[in-house]
């Protein structure tokens, strides 16, 4: 008899009932059962670490327990580097056999389907047909990590599924199949050819009925998940703690679990007599951002990809109308879970934690080039002399802009990244830096919080819009924050201008008497 494991917040792999705190998995995607019942082939796509595998395994258990069908879970992750149809076909059959061996259902474990034909164009389809012939109930197949397939293997596999589907009235074939991954089937073209050509006019998987997506937790679901821990241990999550967890994660399942785990296990050392407060959650968020666990690091690795840079860079630099929500690059970033579109259609980081780690990752190399002699001379414990700080930055930018611009990478966003790295170094440990950026916003917002006061900065690239509009946007930023003054930093990239023309400072008085300090760089 296996020992009983106290439940905990899971951040590694799928959640297992009885071991982990988890929401009812099948309830998160009720549409899937309806499609299975109707013999449909469909797609489930969602960002990484959002609960897809947990749901598939739960669906598999539930369907097998009901006894009317056989359900098989099969991960295709091992085929990620295989593109050739001949080699990939044999590998795919091996993966299928392994999935059968791992099944909890004895009848499935006994099956080792073989194909009488080694031709990769028909081998997988024939094996699935033979498997269904050997079973006394219809087979439902959940293919996880389906978007790991690529190249000719992907095309060949999809064509065999389509052929089996349209001939199900003549020869047995899986009752229902779900292709599951980060991307919708319409975007699998990116896995076929590097130039993103389509799969062809006669799509090998035009039998798909629907593409389901898996959303984040709602704030109520976050509270329900944390309540499970309270019921098990007596440790209370204060309402403010739940609110902060929702703020930092926006319901991203991995982050929701990671925040709670950091507080309960690492910070409070499993002392269940201590309540979890909003401050604890804020501290946990900071720890996650600094530590950059595997999940976050895997997302940040994507920042190096050109299709991700083409989306993130305009967001950082405040460029408007440079990326469409319908563009394939944007859809890729949305599917990754790296960004989201808000109610106004503006593209922004998916949650505050991702927003902060994106900036920190992109400014890491920048900060490494900052002089060790750069020390904070502008904070006296009561106030921050931001005007003098920015005057020092103007000189620094004048002397070092070429160095940073030659490094490549996110060139359009380099000025914004360098200023934020400069601020981070200066105020580190003495103040808090908060940042906001979104495509369509037209600017990158930064606030420095120090000694009970917020100092607002808006960052712009010169020539993108008239000064009057920039001032109006800054005024809107001040309205939200309730500020009487703000700093508008304008970077001029015109090579035909001298530094004397680019470097300036002047104050603009708004109609209501508030002040905007305009700083040219």
C-alpha positions as a printed NumPy array, in Angstrom:
array([[  0.   ,   0.   ,   0.   ],
       [  1.402,   3.364,  -1.064],
       [  1.84 ,   6.032,   1.617],
       [ -0.66 ,   8.902,   1.66 ],
       [  0.844,  12.128,   0.287],
       [ -0.537,  15.365,   1.758],
       [ -1.923,  17.502,  -1.031],
       [  0.165,  20.401,  -2.298],
       [  0.231,  23.08 ,  -4.99 ],
       [  1.702,  21.476,  -8.081],
       [  4.014,  23.293, -10.517],
       [  5.569,  20.273, -12.266],
       [  3.593,  18.279, -14.799],
       [ -0.108,  17.371, -14.795],
       [ -2.133,  17.499, -11.608],
       [ -3.141,  14.172, -10.09 ],
       [ -6.357,  13.771,  -8.074],
       [ -5.605,  12.9  ,  -4.474],
       [ -2.091,  14.357,  -4.649],
       [ -2.558,  17.947,  -5.742],
       [ -4.939,  20.799,  -5.103],
       [ -6.852,  21.071,  -8.364],
       [-10.136,  22.243,  -9.818],
       [-12.465,  19.664, -11.418],
       [-10.503,  19.244, -14.641],
       [-13.263,  18.122, -17.008],
       [-15.463,  21.026, -15.921],
       [-12.919,  23.466, -17.364],
       [-13.711,  22.256, -20.902],
       [-17.26 ,  20.828, -20.995],
       [-17.496,  21.242, -24.775],
       [-15.007,  18.407, -25.255],
       [-17.424,  15.758, -23.981],
       [-20.143,  16.953, -26.332],
       [-17.831,  16.659, -29.331],
       [-16.711,  13.184, -28.263],
       [-20.32 ,  12.026, -27.932],
       [-20.999,  13.212, -31.502],
       [-18.029,  11.263, -32.964],
       [-16.236,  14.49 , -33.854],
       [-12.569,  15.135, -34.57 ],
       [-11.481,  18.403, -33.001],
       [ -8.62 ,  20.517, -31.667],
       [ -7.857,  21.778, -28.168],
       [ -5.238,  24.513, -27.982],
       [ -4.001,  26.594, -25.079],
       [ -0.833,  28.13 , -23.721],
       [  1.871,  26.079, -22.046],
       [  1.238,  25.063, -18.419],
       [ -2.454,  25.901, -18.574],
       [ -3.795,  22.447, -17.69 ],
       [ -4.262,  20.713, -21.058],
       [ -2.636,  17.424, -20.07 ],
       [ -4.454,  17.37 , -16.73 ],
       [ -7.779,  17.72 , -18.552],
       [ -6.941,  15.035, -21.133],
       [ -5.964,  12.543, -18.461],
       [ -9.137,  13.327, -16.521],
       [-11.264,  12.878, -19.652],
       [ -9.502,   9.571, -20.336],
       [-10.23 ,   8.288, -16.817],
       [-13.839,   9.474, -16.887],
       [-14.649,   7.941, -20.283],
       [-13.03 ,   4.612, -19.44 ],
       [-14.887,   4.497, -16.114],
       [-18.247,   4.957, -17.876],
       [-17.591,   1.792, -19.887],
       [-19.148,   2.704, -23.24 ],
       [-15.89 ,   3.581, -25.015],
       [-12.171,   3.054, -24.666],
       [-10.17 ,   6.263, -24.239],
       [ -6.449,   6.467, -24.846],
       [ -4.122,   9.323, -23.923],
       [ -1.01 ,   9.569, -26.107],
       [  1.676,  12.263, -26.041],
       [  3.53 ,  13.031, -29.285],
       [  6.205,  15.139, -27.593],
       [  8.937,  12.587, -28.382],
       [  8.454,  13.269, -32.109],
       [  9.402,  16.936, -31.918],
       [ 12.651,  16.595, -33.87 ],
       [ 11.319,  14.114, -36.446],
       [ 10.24 ,  15.586, -39.782],
       [ 10.745,  12.759, -42.318],
       [  7.651,  10.664, -43.004],
       [  9.381,   7.272, -43.185],
       [ 11.325,   7.538, -39.932],
       [  8.521,   9.436, -38.246],
       [  5.874,   6.868, -39.123],
       [  7.75 ,   4.114, -37.295],
       [  8.392,   6.441, -34.36 ],
       [  4.734,   7.426, -34.2  ],
       [  3.679,   3.782, -34.046],
       [  6.18 ,   3.202, -31.231],
       [  4.715,   6.118, -29.289],
       [  1.202,   4.727, -29.802],
       [  2.263,   1.291, -28.549],
       [  3.868,   2.84 , -25.483],
       [  0.649,   4.743, -24.737],
       [ -1.307,   1.48 , -24.914],
       [  1.135,  -0.184, -22.501],
       [  0.661,   2.674, -20.053],
       [ -3.137,   2.545, -20.162],
       [ -5.05 ,   1.719, -16.992],
       [ -7.403,  -0.416, -19.105],
       [ -6.371,  -4.066, -19.421],
       [ -7.932,  -4.485, -22.868],
       [ -5.858,  -1.584, -24.217],
       [ -2.657,  -2.81 , -22.574],
       [ -3.036,  -6.097, -24.455],
       [ -3.047,  -4.373, -27.838],
       [  0.091,  -3.872, -29.939],
       [ -1.262,  -2.843, -33.343],
       [  0.829,  -3.675, -36.383],
       [  0.549,  -2.475, -39.949],
       [  0.867,  -5.009, -42.791],
       [  2.257,  -2.175, -44.914],
       [  5.441,  -0.255, -44.103],
       [  4.553,   2.562, -46.494],
       [  4.552,   5.701, -44.27 ],
       [  1.597,   7.06 , -46.252],
       [ -0.711,   4.347, -44.898],
       [  1.084,   2.598, -41.999],
       [ -0.329,   4.668, -39.135],
       [ -3.851,   4.659, -40.552],
       [ -3.825,   0.899, -40.983],
       [ -2.495,   0.384, -37.463],
       [ -5.304,   2.501, -36.032],
       [ -7.813,   0.565, -38.11 ],
       [ -6.418,  -2.765, -36.876],
       [ -6.51 ,  -1.501, -33.295],
       [-10.167,  -0.563, -33.624],
       [-10.932,  -3.953, -35.218],
       [ -9.448,  -5.701, -32.172],
       [-11.488,  -3.701, -29.659],
       [-15.058,  -4.454, -28.613],
       [-15.883,  -0.791, -27.978],
       [-15.264,   2.423, -29.932],
       [-11.885,   4.089, -29.364],
       [-11.407,   7.754, -28.416],
       [ -7.908,   9.088, -28.972],
       [ -6.443,  12.14 , -27.22 ],
       [ -3.194,  13.148, -28.953],
       [ -1.321,  15.549, -26.694],
       [  1.536,  17.795, -27.915],
       [  0.232,  17.328, -31.465],
       [  1.899,  20.525, -32.617],
       [  5.273,  18.854, -32.023],
       [  4.717,  17.153, -35.379],
       [  6.203,  18.986, -38.331],
       [  7.245,  18.713, -41.947],
       [  6.229,  15.796, -44.118],
       [  5.45 ,  13.65 , -41.077],
       [  2.725,  16.08 , -40.049],
       [  1.183,  16.161, -43.517],
       [  1.29 ,  12.379, -43.902],
       [ -0.206,  11.792, -40.46 ],
       [ -3.056,  14.258, -40.926],
       [ -3.909,  12.792, -44.324],
       [ -4.184,   9.305, -42.817],
       [ -6.476,  10.594, -40.065],
       [ -8.633,  12.261, -42.684],
       [ -8.783,   9.1  , -44.814],
       [ -9.761,   6.989, -41.814],
       [-12.404,   9.522, -40.792],
       [-14.191,   9.697, -44.132],
       [-14.208,   5.884, -44.455],
       [-15.419,   5.062, -40.947],
       [-18.665,   3.617, -42.316],
       [-16.679,   0.96 , -44.206],
       [-13.774,   0.221, -41.849],
       [-13.397,   0.795, -38.089],
       [-11.42 ,   3.868, -37.057],
       [-11.253,   5.952, -33.861],
       [-14.681,   7.196, -32.845],
       [-13.293,  10.61 , -31.897],
       [ -9.836,  12.191, -32.023],
       [ -8.61 ,  15.359, -30.323],
       [ -5.386,  17.013, -31.465],
       [ -4.068,  18.98 , -28.517],
       [ -1.278,  21.535, -28.278],
       [ -0.432,  25.193, -28.038],
       [ -1.555,  26.048, -31.558],
       [ -4.771,  25.746, -33.49 ],
       [ -4.718,  23.404, -36.494],
       [ -5.03 ,  26.402, -38.829],
       [ -1.615,  27.486, -37.575],
       [  0.069,  24.12 , -38.124],
       [  1.3  ,  25.535, -41.442],
       [  4.17 ,  27.051, -39.447],
       [  5.21 ,  23.494, -38.595],
       [  5.15 ,  22.395, -42.239],
       [  7.476,  24.809, -44.018],
       [  9.689,  27.595, -42.661],
       [  8.129,  30.044, -45.115],
       [  4.72 ,  29.438, -43.507],
       [  3.05 ,  28.246, -46.7  ],
       [ -0.317,  26.623, -46.232],
       [ -0.943,  22.901, -46.004],
       [ -2.459,  23.044, -49.477],
       [ -5.849,  23.757, -51.006],
       [ -7.161,  20.307, -50.009],
       [ -6.384,  20.475, -46.306],
       [ -5.422,  17.075, -44.889],
       [ -7.449,  17.841, -41.789],
       [-10.517,  19.667, -43.029],
       [-12.608,  17.176, -41.061],
       [-12.126,  19.205, -37.905],
       [-15.417,  20.224, -36.332],
       [-14.237,  22.784, -33.821],
       [-11.151,  24.278, -32.185],
       [-11.537,  24.639, -28.441],
       [ -9.336,  26.87 , -26.355],
       [ -8.635,  26.564, -22.665],
       [ -8.844,  29.789, -20.711],
       [ -7.203,  30.853, -17.466],
       [ -8.808,  30.467, -14.056],
       [-11.392,  33.045, -13.071],
       [-10.886,  34.97 ,  -9.828],
       [-13.562,  32.758,  -8.278],
       [-11.679,  29.632,  -9.334],
       [ -8.452,  30.98 ,  -7.824],
       [-10.305,  31.474,  -4.533],
       [-11.807,  27.973,  -4.788],
       [ -8.391,  26.399,  -5.364],
       [ -6.854,  28.176,  -2.387],
       [ -9.861,  27.256,  -0.274],
       [ -8.963,  23.577,  -0.761],
       [ -5.707,  24.233,   1.078],
       [ -7.561,  26.03 ,   3.866],
       [ -9.963,  23.108,   4.251],
       [ -7.081,  20.635,   4.347],
       [ -4.751,  22.521,   6.711],
       [ -6.718,  25.333,   8.341],
       [ -4.344,  27.929,   6.878],
       [ -6.313,  30.959,   5.717],
       [ -5.756,  32.92 ,   2.518],
       [ -6.948,  36.421,   3.396],
       [ -9.251,  38.047,   0.791],
       [ -6.491,  40.511,  -0.069],
       [ -4.106,  37.63 ,  -0.733],
       [ -6.492,  36.05 ,  -3.218],
       [ -6.976,  39.423,  -4.914],
       [ -3.216,  39.92 ,  -5.268],
       [ -2.767,  36.394,  -6.603],
       [ -5.373,  37.176,  -9.24 ],
       [ -3.699,  40.506, -10.023],
       [ -0.244,  39.026, -10.526],
       [ -1.319,  35.885, -12.404],
       [ -4.557,  36.954, -14.119],
       [ -5.557,  33.341, -13.553],
       [ -2.664,  31.66 , -15.387],
       [ -2.836,  28.204, -13.74 ],
       [  0.896,  27.619, -13.276],
       [  1.38 ,  31.057, -11.724],
       [ -1.637,  30.617,  -9.435],
       [ -0.086,  27.435,  -8.054],
       [  3.46 ,  28.815,  -7.999],
       [  2.473,  31.893,  -5.966],
       [  0.699,  29.775,  -3.347],
       [  3.51 ,  27.24 ,  -3.208],
       [  6.13 ,  29.953,  -2.731],
       [  4.265,  31.408,   0.248],
       [  3.083,  28.198,   1.907],
       [  6.222,  26.081,   1.488],
       [  9.11 ,  28.496,   1.066],
       [  8.208,  31.696,   2.906],
       [  5.992,  30.454,   5.755],
       [  7.758,  27.072,   5.971],
       [  4.435,  25.198,   6.142],
       [  3.466,  26.885,   9.399],
       [ -0.277,  26.592,   8.83 ],
       [ -1.086,  28.723,  11.881],
       [  0.034,  31.809,   9.923],
       [ -2.48 ,  33.389,   7.527],
       [ -1.431,  34.154,   3.955],
       [ -1.628,  37.913,   3.395],
       [ -1.517,  40.201,   0.371],
       [  2.045,  41.121,   1.315],
       [  3.051,  37.477,   1.239],
       [  1.684,  37.107,  -2.295],
       [  3.474,  40.27 ,  -3.458],
       [  6.697,  38.901,  -2.02 ],
       [  6.105,  35.577,  -3.771],
       [  5.553,  37.352,  -7.086],
       [  8.85 ,  39.167,  -6.675],
       [ 10.598,  35.896,  -5.858],
       [  9.181,  34.217,  -8.978],
       [ 10.248,  37.13 , -11.157],
       [ 13.788,  37.057,  -9.793],
       [ 14.145,  33.271,  -9.746],
       [ 12.647,  32.674, -13.196],
       [ 11.579,  29.053, -12.833],
       [ 11.589,  26.69 , -15.798],
       [  8.129,  27.683, -16.991],
       [  9.019,  31.38 , -17.114],
       [ 12.452,  30.755, -18.588],
       [ 10.962,  28.678, -21.404],
       [  8.732,  31.61 , -22.332],
       [ 11.609,  34.07 , -22.168],
       [ 13.668,  31.896, -24.5  ],
       [ 11.016,  32.702, -27.087],
       [ 11.977,  36.376, -26.935],
       [ 14.959,  35.478, -29.113],
       [ 12.709,  34.307, -31.948],
       [ 12.113,  36.834, -34.712],
       [  8.346,  36.214, -34.834],
       [  8.111,  36.983, -31.105],
       [ 10.382,  40.024, -31.391],
       [  8.152,  41.413, -34.187],
       [  5.284,  41.503, -31.671],
       [  7.03 ,  42.438, -28.432],
       [  9.275,  45.169, -29.838],
       [  6.45 ,  47.487, -31.017],
       [  4.784,  46.993, -27.638],
       [  7.95 ,  48.107, -25.852],
       [  8.626,  51.079, -28.095],
       [  5.054,  52.367, -28.098],
       [  4.608,  51.832, -31.841],
       [  0.989,  51.773, -32.927],
       [ -0.599,  49.877, -35.815],
       [  2.558,  47.867, -36.521],
       [  1.132,  44.465, -35.577],
       [ -2.332,  43.17 , -36.397],
       [ -4.196,  40.896, -34.026],
       [ -4.836,  38.696, -37.074],
       [ -1.18 ,  38.392, -38.056],
       [  0.369,  34.939, -37.664],
       [  3.145,  36.314, -35.43 ],
       [  0.525,  37.752, -33.097],
       [ -1.485,  34.546, -33.045],
       [  1.69 ,  32.642, -32.223],
       [  2.407,  34.902, -29.226],
       [ -1.21 ,  34.632, -28.105],
       [ -1.052,  30.833, -28.327],
       [  2.179,  30.831, -26.331],
       [  0.323,  32.694, -23.597],
       [  2.996,  35.397, -23.672],
       [  0.563,  38.187, -24.562],
       [ -3.165,  38.812, -24.514],
       [ -5.606,  41.242, -26.075],
       [ -7.572,  43.354, -23.613],
       [-11.188,  44.476, -23.968],
       [-10.104,  47.464, -26.075],
       [ -8.161,  45.23 , -28.455],
       [ -4.767,  46.379, -27.201],
       [ -2.052,  43.756, -27.089],
       [ -0.199,  43.529, -23.784],
       [  1.763,  41.003, -21.714],
       [ -0.471,  38.214, -20.484],
       [ -0.066,  39.195, -16.823],
       [  2.018,  41.518, -14.625],
       [  4.589,  38.804, -13.849],
       [  5.275,  38.145, -17.533],
       [  5.387,  41.904, -18.151],
       [  8.078,  42.394, -15.543],
       [ 10.2  ,  39.374, -16.475],
       [ 10.13 ,  40.382, -20.157],
       [ 11.595,  43.777, -19.256],
       [ 14.099,  42.297, -16.826],
       [ 15.224,  39.717, -19.38 ],
       [ 15.673,  42.278, -22.148],
       [ 17.466,  44.763, -19.896],
       [ 19.791,  42.206, -18.311],
       [ 22.542,  42.641, -20.905],
       [ 21.959,  46.395, -20.9  ],
       [ 22.508,  46.594, -17.155],
       [ 25.71 ,  44.579, -17.504],
       [ 27.145,  47.404, -19.611],
       [ 26.242,  50.122, -17.117],
       [ 29.289,  51.542, -15.348],
       [ 29.999,  50.2  , -11.887],
       [ 30.491,  53.796, -10.756],
       [ 26.827,  54.606, -11.384],
       [ 25.469,  55.326,  -7.926],
       [ 22.3  ,  56.895,  -6.649],
       [ 22.729,  60.589,  -5.899],
       [ 19.12 ,  61.6  ,  -6.417],
       [ 17.229,  60.058,  -3.451],
       [ 17.476,  61.537,   0.029],
       [ 14.981,  59.385,   1.905],
       [ 12.142,  61.861,   1.388],
       [ 12.018,  62.608,  -2.325],
       [ 13.449,  61.612,  -5.68 ],
       [ 14.981,  64.359,  -7.834],
       [ 13.837,  62.762, -11.076],
       [ 14.659,  65.82 , -13.161],
       [ 18.307,  65.683, -12.104],
       [ 18.371,  61.911, -12.541],
       [ 17.098,  62.262, -16.123],
       [ 19.672,  64.986, -16.812],
       [ 22.351,  62.445, -15.86 ],
       [ 20.714,  59.911, -18.137],
       [ 20.706,  62.372, -21.036],
       [ 24.467,  62.66 , -20.764],
       [ 24.863,  58.896, -20.383],
       [ 22.688,  58.256, -23.456],
       [ 24.626,  60.822, -25.483],
       [ 27.901,  59.089, -24.661],
       [ 26.734,  55.47 , -24.996],
       [ 23.809,  55.299, -27.432],
       [ 25.95 ,  53.983, -30.286],
       [ 27.27 ,  51.126, -28.147],
       [ 23.807,  49.899, -27.274],
       [ 22.398,  50.388, -30.77 ],
       [ 25.207,  48.322, -32.293],
       [ 24.305,  45.301, -30.141],
       [ 21.287,  44.503, -32.324],
       [ 18.241,  42.63 , -31.044],
       [ 15.289,  44.811, -30.112],
       [ 16.668,  47.896, -31.902],
       [ 13.435,  49.911, -31.942],
       [ 13.039,  49.404, -28.2  ],
       [ 16.69 ,  49.959, -27.232],
       [ 16.179,  53.535, -25.916],
       [ 13.299,  52.46 , -23.7  ],
       [ 15.201,  49.412, -22.437],
       [ 18.349,  51.399, -21.669],
       [ 16.436,  54.051, -19.704],
       [ 14.603,  51.391, -17.716],
       [ 17.873,  49.567, -17.009],
       [ 19.404,  52.879, -15.887],
       [ 16.465,  53.538, -13.574],
       [ 16.542,  49.973, -12.238],
       [ 20.22 ,  50.302, -11.339],
       [ 19.79 ,  53.724,  -9.73 ],
       [ 16.739,  53.019,  -7.589],
       [ 17.524,  49.354,  -6.862],
       [ 16.704,  48.571,  -3.245],
       [ 15.466,  52.056,  -2.453],
       [ 12.401,  52.392,  -4.66 ],
       [ 10.002,  50.319,  -6.722],
       [  9.785,  50.428, -10.5  ],
       [  6.424,  49.701, -12.101],
       [  6.047,  49.432, -15.874],
       [  3.223,  49.208, -18.374],
       [  3.358,  48.66 , -22.101],
       [  0.799,  47.651, -24.698],
       [  0.48 ,  47.699, -28.463],
       [ -1.913,  50.505, -29.351],
       [ -1.08 ,  52.43 , -26.201],
       [  1.379,  54.582, -28.15 ],
       [  3.816,  54.79 , -25.256],
       [  5.592,  52.862, -22.539],
       [  4.644,  53.959, -19.042],
       [  6.977,  53.764, -16.064],
       [  6.424,  54.871, -12.508],
       [  8.996,  55.075,  -9.724],
       [  7.432,  54.684,  -6.297],
       [  9.522,  56.177,  -3.526],
       [  8.824,  57.459,  -0.013],
       [  5.067,  57.223,  -0.488],
       [  4.99 ,  59.074,  -3.8  ],
       [  4.79 ,  58.008,  -7.45 ],
       [  6.895,  59.669, -10.141],
       [  5.379,  59.093, -13.581],
       [  7.332,  58.782, -16.833],
       [  6.018,  58.317, -20.355],
       [  8.511,  57.17 , -22.997],
       [  8.145,  58.061, -26.679],
       [ 10.031,  57.888, -29.952],
       [ 10.237,  61.244, -31.76 ],
       [  8.372,  61.626, -35.027],
       [  5.671,  59.104, -34.248],
       [  3.064,  61.751, -33.388],
       [  2.707,  65.511, -32.666],
       [  3.844,  66.764, -29.265],
       [  0.277,  67.844, -28.491],
       [ -0.935,  64.268, -28.737],
       [  1.931,  63.   , -26.578],
       [  1.068,  65.611, -23.958],
       [ -2.6  ,  64.592, -24.071],
       [ -1.665,  60.94 , -23.546],
       [  0.596,  61.884, -20.666],
       [ -2.244,  63.902, -19.16 ],
       [ -4.443,  60.807, -19.353],
       [ -1.774,  58.805, -17.567],
       [ -1.669,  61.518, -14.871],
       [ -5.464,  61.421, -14.556],
       [ -5.401,  57.708, -13.767],
       [ -2.618,  58.134, -11.2  ],
       [ -3.949,  61.388,  -9.727],
       [ -0.581,  63.102, -10.344],
       [  0.145,  66.816, -10.626],
       [  3.329,  66.354, -12.622],
       [  4.921,  63.82 , -14.958],
       [  7.984,  63.41 , -17.163],
       [  7.666,  62.846, -20.915],
       [ 10.906,  61.389, -22.308],
       [ 11.248,  61.644, -26.105],
       [ 14.014,  59.724, -27.89 ],
       [ 15.069,  61.152, -31.247],
       [ 16.631,  58.576, -33.615],
       [ 17.178,  61.066, -36.48 ],
       [ 20.817,  60.605, -37.587],
       [ 20.702,  63.99 , -39.301],
       [ 20.273,  65.877, -36.035],
       [ 23.046,  66.884, -33.679],
       [ 23.028,  65.919, -30.008],
       [ 22.558,  69.606, -29.185],
       [ 19.255,  69.427, -31.044],
       [ 18.175,  66.161, -29.45 ],
       [ 19.109,  66.969, -25.847],
       [ 16.767,  69.449, -24.205],
       [ 14.435,  69.956, -21.261],
       [ 11.433,  72.194, -20.974],
       [  8.246,  72.334, -18.94 ],
       [  4.801,  72.254, -20.497],
       [  1.84 ,  73.501, -18.478],
       [ -1.437,  71.722, -19.123],
       [ -4.709,  73.719, -19.277],
       [ -5.567,  72.689, -15.718],
       [ -2.196,  73.884, -14.371],
       [ -0.47 ,  70.521, -14.097],
       [  3.114,  70.228, -15.327],
       [  4.737,  67.872, -17.811],
       [  8.536,  67.961, -17.856],
       [  9.556,  67.188, -21.453],
       [ 12.984,  65.571, -21.684],
       [ 14.679,  65.149, -25.063],
       [ 17.231,  62.381, -25.617]])
